[in-house]
Amino acid sequence: MRKIFFILALLTFAIPVFASDAVVGTWKLNPAKTKYTTGAPPKDITLVIVQDGDNLVVTATGANADGSPIAVKYSVPVKGGAGKVGQGSGFDGVTSKRVNATTRDNSFTQNGKEIRTRHVVVSKDGKTLTSSVKGVDAAGNPMAGDDVYDKQ
C-alpha cells in the first residue's frame, strides 16, 4: 500500500513538470550574442511565456534599436495552430507549429499576408532560447537575424 501511495504521489508531482513546454519562462535578450544580417536588432527585450491551459501566452516588452517601445502580447495553442493577437507590433495574426519538445516555428501575418517568421529553439540545458527571424519589421523594413535570450 505504501508503494502505491508513493507512486501516485510521484506521478501527481511529475506530470505538471513534463506537461510544461520548454519555452515557458522569463527570458532576457542577450545583446552581445544577438546578431542580425539585415536590419537592426532590438536594444532590449524581456519575454514572459506562460502556459494557460492549452495555450502559450507570450508577452514581450522592451525597446527597439531606435529606442521606440516594444509591447507585444499574443497566445498560441501549445500543440500548434492559429493564435490570438492581444496587442501586436505590426501584425494581426499568428500561427505556431510545435516541431519537437524544444523547437517551434511561428508565422506572423498582416491582413492575411505573411510578413515574418521565427524559428525558436531552446537549448538542451534549457538556459538559452534562440529565435531566428526573417521578414519585415513593423515599419516594413527587411530584417533577418538571431535573437538570443537567457533564461531568468
Secondary structure as GFF3:
##gff-version 3
##sequence-region A 1 152
A	DSSP	alpha_helix	2	19	.	.	.	ID=ss1
A	DSSP	beta_strand	25	29	.	.	.	ID=ss2
A	DSSP	beta_strand	35	38	.	.	.	ID=ss3
A	DSSP	beta_strand	44	52	.	.	.	ID=ss4
A	DSSP	beta_strand	55	63	.	.	.	ID=ss5
A	DSSP	beta_strand	69	77	.	.	.	ID=ss6
A	DSSP	beta_strand	80	82	.	.	.	ID=ss7
A	DSSP	beta_strand	84	87	.	.	.	ID=ss8
A	DSSP	beta_strand	93	100	.	.	.	ID=ss9
A	DSSP	beta_strand	103	110	.	.	.	ID=ss10
A	DSSP	beta_strand	113	122	.	.	.	ID=ss11
A	DSSP	beta_strand	128	136	.	.	.	ID=ss12
A	DSSP	beta_strand	142	151	.	.	.	ID=ss13
###
